[in-house]
Amino acid sequence: MTDRREAITEDLRALANDLRSLLESATTDPKERKRKERMWRVLYGVLGAVTTLVARRAATKAWGILTGEQPPIGGAAQPRPAKQEEKVTQEV
C-alpha cells in the first residue's frame, strides 16, 4: 500500500512541476527575460568595477597614513610629483 502511495505522490509532484513550468513559459516573454539578464550583468559589472576603484583608493590612503610613504605600486601607474614637473619646465 505504501509503495502505491509513494508512486502516486511522486507522479503528482512531477505533474505539479510540469504545470508550474508550463505556466512560467506561457506567461514570460523570452526577449524580456534576456533583457533583464543583460541589465543584471551590466549592473553587476559596474558595481564590481566601482567597488574595486573605491577599495584601491581607500587602500592607497590607508597605506599613506599608516606608513607615511607612497604605496609600492608599479612604475607606470605611479604618478610623478608636481614639483619635479615644474622644475623641468622652468629649466627649458
N, CA, C and O atoms as a Tinker XYZ file with bonds, in Angstrom:
   368  protein
     1  N      0.816000   -1.195000    0.000000    73     2
     2  CA     0.000000    0.000000    0.000000    64     1     3
     3  C      0.861000    1.262000    0.000000    63     2     4     5
     4  O      0.535000    2.235000   -0.680000    81     3
     5  N      1.958000    1.250000    0.758000    73     3     6
     6  CA     2.800000    2.439000    0.810000    64     5     7
     7  C      3.535000    2.657000   -0.503000    63     6     8     9
     8  O      3.784000    3.802000   -0.881000    81     7
     9  N      3.884000    1.594000   -1.204000    73     7    10
    10  CA     4.548000    1.761000   -2.495000    64     9    11
    11  C      3.637000    2.476000   -3.482000    63    10    12    13
    12  O      4.073000    3.323000   -4.262000    81    11
    13  N      2.361000    2.112000   -3.428000    73    11    14
    14  CA     1.392000    2.750000   -4.327000    64    13    15
    15  C      1.242000    4.232000   -3.990000    63    14    16    17
    16  O      1.198000    5.071000   -4.889000    81    15
    17  N      1.164000    4.556000   -2.700000    73    15    18
    18  CA     1.050000    5.955000   -2.268000    64    17    19
    19  C      2.287000    6.751000   -2.682000    63    18    20    21
    20  O      2.181000    7.878000   -3.166000    81    19
    21  N      3.445000    6.158000   -2.488000    73    19    22
    22  CA     4.684000    6.843000   -2.871000    64    21    23
    23  C      4.722000    7.092000   -4.370000    63    22    24    25
    24  O      5.169000    8.151000   -4.809000    81    23
    25  N      4.262000    6.134000   -5.156000    73    23    26
    26  CA     4.247000    6.292000   -6.603000    64    25    27
    27  C      3.280000    7.391000   -7.020000    63    26    28    29
    28  O      3.587000    8.198000   -7.897000    81    27
    29  N      2.120000    7.420000   -6.394000    73    27    30
    30  CA     1.128000    8.463000   -6.706000    64    29    31
    31  C      1.655000    9.836000   -6.292000    63    30    32    33
    32  O      1.513000   10.809000   -7.033000    81    31
    33  N      2.260000    9.910000   -5.111000    73    31    34
    34  CA     2.823000   11.173000   -4.627000    64    33    35
    35  C      3.907000   11.670000   -5.563000    63    34    36    37
    36  O      3.957000   12.860000   -5.875000    81    35
    37  N      4.764000   10.791000   -6.009000    73    35    38
    38  CA     5.836000   11.163000   -6.930000    64    37    39
    39  C      5.275000   11.646000   -8.265000    63    38    40    41
    40  O      5.761000   12.624000   -8.833000    81    39
    41  N      4.245000   10.952000   -8.761000    73    39    42
    42  CA     3.621000   11.366000  -10.026000    64    41    43
    43  C      2.944000   12.728000   -9.894000    63    42    44    45
    44  O      3.019000   13.552000  -10.805000    81    43
    45  N      2.283000   12.962000   -8.758000    73    43    46
    46  CA     1.626000   14.252000   -8.539000    64    45    47
    47  C      2.653000   15.391000   -8.442000    63    46    48    49
    48  O      2.412000   16.490000   -8.943000    81    47
    49  N      3.784000   15.128000   -7.802000    73    47    50
    50  CA     4.833000   16.149000   -7.724000    64    49    51
    51  C      5.394000   16.464000   -9.111000    63    50    52    53
    52  O      5.628000   17.624000   -9.447000    81    51
    53  N      5.603000   15.427000   -9.902000    73    51    54
    54  CA     6.099000   15.628000  -11.270000    64    53    55
    55  C      5.084000   16.421000  -12.093000    63    54    56    57
    56  O      5.460000   17.301000  -12.867000    81    55
    57  N      3.799000   16.109000  -11.926000    73    55    58
    58  CA     2.751000   16.836000  -12.637000    64    57    59
    59  C      2.711000   18.296000  -12.205000    63    58    60    61
    60  O      2.561000   19.187000  -13.041000    81    59
    61  N      2.844000   18.546000  -10.908000    73    59    62
    62  CA     2.842000   19.924000  -10.406000    64    61    63
    63  C      4.034000   20.695000  -10.963000    63    62    64    65
    64  O      3.883000   21.855000  -11.347000    81    63
    65  N      5.206000   20.085000  -11.015000    73    63    66
    66  CA     6.381000   20.746000  -11.580000    64    65    67
    67  C      6.190000   21.051000  -13.063000    63    66    68    69
    68  O      6.572000   22.120000  -13.539000    81    67
    69  N      5.596000   20.103000  -13.789000    73    67    70
    70  CA     5.339000   20.332000  -15.211000    64    69    71
    71  C      4.351000   21.468000  -15.423000    63    70    72    73
    72  O      4.540000   22.300000  -16.310000    81    71
    73  N      3.296000   21.509000  -14.611000    73    71    74
    74  CA     2.309000   22.583000  -14.728000    64    73    75
    75  C      2.926000   23.940000  -14.377000    63    74    76    77
    76  O      2.631000   24.946000  -15.021000    81    75
    77  N      3.765000   23.961000  -13.375000    73    75    78
    78  CA     4.446000   25.201000  -12.983000    64    77    79
    79  C      5.348000   25.688000  -14.121000    63    78    80    81
    80  O      5.382000   26.878000  -14.432000    81    79
    81  N      6.066000   24.763000  -14.730000    73    79    82
    82  CA     6.939000   25.099000  -15.848000    64    81    83
    83  C      6.133000   25.597000  -17.041000    63    82    84    85
    84  O      6.533000   26.554000  -17.703000    81    83
    85  N      5.000000   24.955000  -17.321000    73    83    86
    86  CA     4.132000   25.375000  -18.422000    64    85    87
    87  C      3.582000   26.773000  -18.178000    63    86    88    89
    88  O      3.555000   27.600000  -19.090000    81    87
    89  N      3.148000   27.038000  -16.965000    73    87    90
    90  CA     2.621000   28.361000  -16.625000    64    89    91
    91  C      3.701000   29.427000  -16.772000    63    90    92    93
    92  O      3.437000   30.508000  -17.300000    81    91
    93  N      4.912000   29.134000  -16.310000    73    91    94
    94  CA     6.019000   30.092000  -16.405000    64    93    95
    95  C      6.368000   30.392000  -17.858000    63    94    96    97
    96  O      6.574000   31.550000  -18.223000    81    95
    97  N      6.435000   29.365000  -18.677000    73    95    98
    98  CA     6.799000   29.586000  -20.078000    64    97    99
    99  C      5.680000   30.280000  -20.840000    63    98   100   101
   100  O      5.952000   30.981000  -21.814000    81    99
   101  N      4.437000   30.103000  -20.426000    73    99   102
   102  CA     3.314000   30.747000  -21.110000    64   101   103
   103  C      3.177000   32.210000  -20.721000    63   102   104   105
   104  O      2.640000   33.006000  -21.492000    81   103
   105  N      3.648000   32.571000  -19.551000    73   103   106
   106  CA     3.437000   33.940000  -19.070000    64   105   107
   107  C      4.669000   34.832000  -19.164000    63   106   108   109
   108  O      4.562000   36.034000  -18.919000    81   107
   109  N      5.833000   34.292000  -19.509000    73   107   110
   110  CA     7.030000   35.125000  -19.593000    64   109   111
   111  C      7.474000   35.266000  -21.039000    63   110   112   113
   112  O      7.346000   34.347000  -21.848000    81   111
   113  N      8.000000   36.444000  -21.335000    73   111   114
   114  CA     8.499000   36.744000  -22.672000    64   113   115
   115  C     10.003000   36.463000  -22.698000    63   114   116   117
   116  O     10.737000   37.017000  -21.880000    81   115
   117  N     10.479000   35.621000  -23.610000    73   115   118
   118  CA    11.909000   35.304000  -23.637000    64   117   119
   119  C     12.786000   36.531000  -23.914000    63   118   120   121
   120  O     13.883000   36.641000  -23.366000    81   119
   121  N     12.314000   37.443000  -24.750000    73   119   122
   122  CA    13.101000   38.651000  -25.039000    64   121   123
   123  C     13.221000   39.528000  -23.795000    63   122   124   125
   124  O     14.281000   40.089000  -23.519000    81   123
   125  N     12.135000   39.638000  -23.055000    73   123   126
   126  CA    12.152000   40.431000  -21.822000    64   125   127
   127  C     13.095000   39.804000  -20.803000    63   126   128   129
   128  O     13.833000   40.511000  -20.116000    81   127
   129  N     13.070000   38.486000  -20.705000    73   127   130
   130  CA    13.958000   37.787000  -19.771000    64   129   131
   131  C     15.422000   37.997000  -20.148000    63   130   132   133
   132  O     16.255000   38.234000  -19.273000    81   131
   133  N     15.744000   37.914000  -21.440000    73   131   134
   134  CA    17.118000   38.146000  -21.904000    64   133   135
   135  C     17.552000   39.570000  -21.584000    63   134   136   137
   136  O     18.685000   39.798000  -21.161000    81   135
   137  N     16.645000   40.536000  -21.786000    73   135   138
   138  CA    16.968000   41.931000  -21.495000    64   137   139
   139  C     17.254000   42.122000  -20.008000    63   138   140   141
   140  O     18.197000   42.822000  -19.638000    81   139
   141  N     16.448000   41.506000  -19.167000    73   139   142
   142  CA    16.671000   41.604000  -17.724000    64   141   143
   143  C     17.998000   40.960000  -17.330000    63   142   144   145
   144  O     18.712000   41.483000  -16.474000    81   143
   145  N     18.331000   39.831000  -17.948000    73   143   146
   146  CA    19.607000   39.182000  -17.660000    64   145   147
   147  C     20.779000   40.059000  -18.082000    63   146   148   149
   148  O     21.775000   40.144000  -17.365000    81   147
   149  N     20.671000   40.716000  -19.244000    73   147   150
   150  CA    21.732000   41.633000  -19.688000    64   149   151
   151  C     21.874000   42.811000  -18.741000    63   150   152   153
   152  O     22.988000   43.206000  -18.397000    81   151
   153  N     20.745000   43.373000  -18.319000    73   151   154
   154  CA    20.793000   44.510000  -17.395000    64   153   155
   155  C     21.411000   44.088000  -16.058000    63   154   156   157
   156  O     22.143000   44.863000  -15.443000    81   155
   157  N     21.124000   42.879000  -15.611000    73   155   158
   158  CA    21.719000   42.370000  -14.379000    64   157   159
   159  C     23.230000   42.265000  -14.522000    63   158   160   161
   160  O     23.973000   42.650000  -13.620000    81   159
   161  N     23.686000   41.739000  -15.667000    73   159   162
   162  CA    25.127000   41.608000  -15.889000    64   161   163
   163  C     25.799000   42.974000  -15.916000    63   162   164   165
   164  O     26.894000   43.139000  -15.377000    81   163
   165  N     25.154000   43.954000  -16.540000    73   163   166
   166  CA    25.720000   45.309000  -16.590000    64   165   167
   167  C     25.805000   45.890000  -15.181000    63   166   168   169
   168  O     26.843000   46.426000  -14.791000    81   167
   169  N     24.728000   45.788000  -14.428000    73   167   170
   170  CA    24.713000   46.309000  -13.055000    64   169   171
   171  C     25.778000   45.631000  -12.204000    63   170   172   173
   172  O     26.494000   46.291000  -11.450000    81   171
   173  N     25.878000   44.315000  -12.328000    73   171   174
   174  CA    26.857000   43.543000  -11.561000    64   173   175
   175  C     28.279000   43.966000  -11.930000    63   174   176   177
   176  O     29.134000   44.109000  -11.055000    81   175
   177  N     28.529000   44.164000  -13.211000    73   175   178
   178  CA    29.858000   44.579000  -13.665000    64   177   179
   179  C     30.215000   45.974000  -13.203000    63   178   180   181
   180  O     31.338000   46.213000  -12.759000    81   179
   181  N     29.265000   46.909000  -13.303000    73   179   182
   182  CA    29.520000   48.290000  -12.884000    64   181   183
   183  C     29.788000   48.352000  -11.383000    63   182   184   185
   184  O     30.721000   49.024000  -10.941000    81   183
   185  N     28.977000   47.659000  -10.611000    73   183   186
   186  CA    29.204000   47.665000   -9.158000    64   185   187
   187  C     30.546000   47.034000   -8.801000    63   186   188   189
   188  O     31.226000   47.496000   -7.885000    81   187
   189  N     30.924000   45.998000   -9.509000    73   187   190
   190  CA    32.227000   45.381000   -9.264000    64   189   191
   191  C     33.371000   46.330000   -9.566000    63   190   192   193
   192  O     34.334000   46.411000   -8.804000    81   191
   193  N     33.269000   47.053000  -10.684000    73   191   194
   194  CA    34.324000   47.998000  -11.058000    64   193   195
   195  C     34.396000   49.158000  -10.069000    63   194   196   197
   196  O     35.485000   49.563000   -9.662000    81   195
   197  N     33.248000   49.688000   -9.685000    73   195   198
   198  CA    33.231000   50.819000   -8.749000    64   197   199
   199  C     33.797000   50.420000   -7.392000    63   198   200   201
   200  O     34.587000   51.162000   -6.809000    81   199
   201  N     33.402000   49.264000   -6.888000    73   199   202
   202  CA    33.921000   48.848000   -5.587000    64   201   203
   203  C     35.422000   48.572000   -5.655000    63   202   204   205
   204  O     36.131000   48.790000   -4.672000    81   203
   205  N     35.914000   48.100000   -6.790000    73   203   206
   206  CA    37.356000   47.891000   -6.942000    64   205   207
   207  C     38.098000   49.222000   -6.879000    63   206   208   209
   208  O     39.113000   49.340000   -6.193000    81   207
   209  N     37.592000   50.217000   -7.592000    73   207   210
   210  CA    38.241000   51.533000   -7.580000    64   209   211
   211  C     38.217000   52.162000   -6.189000    63   210   212   213
   212  O     39.213000   52.729000   -5.740000    81   211
   213  N     37.087000   52.059000   -5.519000    73   211   214
   214  CA    36.973000   52.624000   -4.171000    64   213   215
   215  C     37.923000   51.906000   -3.218000    63   214   216   217
   216  O     38.559000   52.544000   -2.379000    81   215
   217  N     38.021000   50.585000   -3.342000    73   215   218
   218  CA    38.916000   49.831000   -2.466000    64   217   219
   219  C     40.373000   50.211000   -2.709000    63   218   220   221
   220  O     41.151000   50.317000   -1.761000    81   219
   221  N     40.747000   50.416000   -3.966000    73   219   222
   222  CA    42.128000   50.828000   -4.267000    64   221   223
   223  C     42.447000   52.189000   -3.672000    63   222   224   225
   224  O     43.507000   52.388000   -3.078000    81   223
   225  N     41.528000   53.112000   -3.837000    73   223   226
   226  CA    41.768000   54.456000   -3.275000    64   225   227
   227  C     41.857000   54.408000   -1.759000    63   226   228   229
   228  O     42.715000   55.057000   -1.161000    81   227
   229  N     40.968000   53.637000   -1.137000    73   227   230
   230  CA    40.997000   53.526000    0.326000    64   229   231
   231  C     42.298000   52.882000    0.791000    63   230   232   233
   232  O     42.885000   53.314000    1.784000    81   231
   233  N     42.748000   51.857000    0.084000    73   231   234
   234  CA    43.994000   51.193000    0.465000    64   233   235
   235  C     45.180000   52.133000    0.284000    63   234   236   237
   236  O     46.095000   52.139000    1.108000    81   235
   237  N     45.174000   52.926000   -0.781000    73   235   238
   238  CA    46.257000   53.883000   -1.015000    64   237   239
   239  C     46.321000   54.921000    0.101000    63   238   240   241
   240  O     47.398000   55.234000    0.609000    81   239
   241  N     45.163000   55.449000    0.475000    73   239   242
   242  CA    45.128000   56.440000    1.558000    64   241   243
   243  C     45.555000   55.811000    2.888000    63   242   244   245
   244  O     46.310000   56.414000    3.650000    81   243
   245  N     45.071000   54.609000    3.158000    73   243   246
   246  CA    45.426000   53.943000    4.409000    64   245   247
   247  C     46.922000   53.663000    4.468000    63   246   248   249
   248  O     47.538000   53.829000    5.521000    81   247
   249  N     47.514000   53.242000    3.357000    73   247   250
   250  CA    48.953000   52.977000    3.316000    64   249   251
   251  C     49.725000   54.265000    3.608000    63   250   252   253
   252  O     50.691000   54.260000    4.372000    81   251
   253  N     49.296000   55.354000    3.002000    73   251   254
   254  CA    49.960000   56.635000    3.242000    64   253   255
   255  C     49.849000   57.087000    4.681000    63   254   256   257
   256  O     50.808000   57.617000    5.241000    81   255
   257  N     48.706000   56.887000    5.281000    73   255   258
   258  CA    48.505000   57.292000    6.675000    64   257   259
   259  C     49.307000   56.396000    7.611000    63   258   260   261
   260  O     49.936000   56.886000    8.550000    81   259
   261  N     49.289000   55.099000    7.366000    73   259   262
   262  CA    49.950000   54.156000    8.270000    64   261   263
   263  C     51.471000   54.184000    8.158000    63   262   264   265
   264  O     52.164000   54.068000    9.169000    81   263
   265  N     52.000000   54.336000    6.948000    73   263   266
   266  CA    53.452000   54.267000    6.775000    64   265   267
   267  C     54.086000   55.612000    6.504000    63   266   268   269
   268  O     55.289000   55.777000    6.706000    81   267
   269  N     53.309000   56.575000    6.054000    73   267   270
   270  CA    53.865000   57.878000    5.707000    64   269   271
   271  C     54.579000   57.870000    4.363000    63   270   272   273
   272  O     55.269000   58.833000    4.032000    81   271
   273  N     54.429000   56.814000    3.591000    73   271   274
   274  CA    55.074000   56.684000    2.293000    64   273   275
   275  C     54.027000   56.480000    1.210000    63   274   276   277
   276  O     52.853000   56.231000    1.481000    81   275
   277  N     54.499000   56.596000   -0.027000    73   275   278
   278  CA    53.635000   56.267000   -1.156000    64   277   279
   279  C     53.509000   54.743000   -1.233000    63   278   280   281
   280  O     54.459000   54.039000   -0.893000    81   279
   281  N     52.378000   54.225000   -1.663000    73   279   282
   282  CA    52.237000   52.773000   -1.777000    64   281   283
   283  C     53.150000   52.219000   -2.864000    63   282   284   285
   284  O     53.400000   52.900000   -3.858000    81   283
   285  N     53.650000   51.004000   -2.696000    73   283   286
   286  CA    54.551000   50.412000   -3.681000    64   285   287
   287  C     53.791000   49.863000   -4.890000    63   286   288   289
   288  O     53.596000   48.654000   -5.017000    81   287
   289  N     53.370000   50.760000   -5.766000    73   287   290
   290  CA    52.648000   50.343000   -6.975000    64   289   291
   291  C     53.597000   50.369000   -8.151000    63   290   292   293
   292  O     54.696000   50.914000   -8.051000    81   291
   293  N     53.185000   49.784000   -9.271000    73   291   294
   294  CA    54.030000   49.695000  -10.457000    64   293   295
   295  C     54.514000   51.055000  -10.934000    63   294   296   297
   296  O     53.861000   52.070000  -10.693000    81   295
   297  N     55.670000   51.079000  -11.617000    73   295   298
   298  CA    56.279000   52.321000  -12.064000    64   297   299
   299  C     55.414000   53.098000  -13.041000    63   298   300   301
   300  O     55.380000   54.327000  -12.985000    81   299
   301  N     54.715000   52.413000  -13.931000    73   299   302
   302  CA    53.890000   53.099000  -14.918000    64   301   303
   303  C     52.651000   53.713000  -14.282000    63   302   304   305
   304  O     52.157000   54.742000  -14.742000    81   303
   305  N     52.159000   53.093000  -13.244000    73   303   306
   306  CA    50.941000   53.578000  -12.617000    64   305   307
   307  C     51.209000   54.649000  -11.568000    63   306   308   309
   308  O     50.279000   55.324000  -11.125000    81   307
   309  N     52.464000   54.815000  -11.165000    73   307   310
   310  CA    52.786000   55.752000  -10.103000    64   309   311
   311  C     52.869000   57.169000  -10.667000    63   310   312   313
   312  O     53.660000   57.420000  -11.575000    81   311
   313  N     52.068000   58.101000  -10.146000    73   311   314
   314  CA    52.105000   59.473000  -10.647000    64   313   315
   315  C     53.363000   60.199000  -10.183000    63   314   316   317
   316  O     53.889000   59.931000   -9.103000    81   315
   317  N     53.832000   61.114000  -11.011000    73   315   318
   318  CA    55.004000   61.916000  -10.646000    64   317   319
   319  C     54.582000   63.077000   -9.766000    63   318   320   321
   320  O     53.483000   63.607000   -9.927000    81   319
   321  N     55.418000   63.473000   -8.859000    73   319   322
   322  CA    55.101000   64.659000   -8.053000    64   321   323
   323  C     55.079000   65.903000   -8.934000    63   322   324   325
   324  O     55.854000   65.998000   -9.885000    81   323
   325  N     54.212000   66.844000   -8.635000    73   323   326
   326  CA    54.042000   68.051000   -9.448000    64   325   327
   327  C     55.263000   68.959000   -9.369000    63   326   328   329
   328  O     55.527000   69.681000  -10.330000    81   327
   329  N     56.025000   68.960000   -8.271000    73   327   330
   330  CA    57.168000   69.854000   -8.107000    64   329   331
   331  C     58.266000   69.552000   -9.111000    63   330   332   333
   332  O     58.900000   70.479000   -9.616000    81   331
   333  N     58.505000   68.307000   -9.410000    73   331   334
   334  CA    59.542000   67.940000  -10.378000    64   333   335
   335  C     59.162000   68.415000  -11.773000    63   334   336   337
   336  O     60.031000   68.857000  -12.525000    81   335
   337  N     57.907000   68.336000  -12.132000    73   335   338
   338  CA    57.466000   68.780000  -13.444000    64   337   339
   339  C     57.656000   70.288000  -13.594000    63   338   340   341
   340  O     58.019000   70.756000  -14.673000    81   339
   341  N     57.418000   71.052000  -12.528000    73   339   342
   342  CA    57.587000   72.499000  -12.585000    64   341   343
   343  C     59.055000   72.867000  -12.808000    63   342   344   345
   344  O     59.348000   73.796000  -13.560000    81   343
   345  N     59.987000   72.142000  -12.157000    73   343   346
   346  CA    61.403000   72.411000  -12.322000    64   345   347
   347  C     61.840000   72.154000  -13.742000    63   346   348   349
   348  O     62.631000   72.921000  -14.292000    81   347
   349  N     61.352000   71.110000  -14.342000    73   347   350
   350  CA    61.731000   70.762000  -15.691000    64   349   351
   351  C     61.265000   71.836000  -16.670000    63   350   352   353
   352  O     62.011000   72.194000  -17.580000    81   351
   353  N     60.063000   72.352000  -16.507000    73   351   354
   354  CA    59.563000   73.376000  -17.422000    64   353   355
   355  C     60.279000   74.704000  -17.210000    63   354   356   357
   356  O     60.422000   75.469000  -18.164000    81   355
   357  N     60.733000   75.004000  -16.001000    73   355   358
   358  CA    61.445000   76.256000  -15.749000    64   357   359
   359  C     62.839000   76.225000  -16.334000    63   358   360   361
   360  O     63.333000   77.263000  -16.777000    81   359
   361  N     63.505000   75.054000  -16.354000    73   359   362
   362  CA    64.846000   74.932000  -16.878000    64   361   363
   363  C     64.868000   75.083000  -18.393000    63   362   364   365
   364  O     65.854000   75.583000  -18.936000    81   363
   365  N     63.854000   74.684000  -19.067000    73   363   366
   366  CA    63.818000   74.720000  -20.533000    64   365   367
   367  C     63.593000   76.099000  -20.988000    63   366   368
   368  O     63.529000   76.349000  -22.191000    81   367
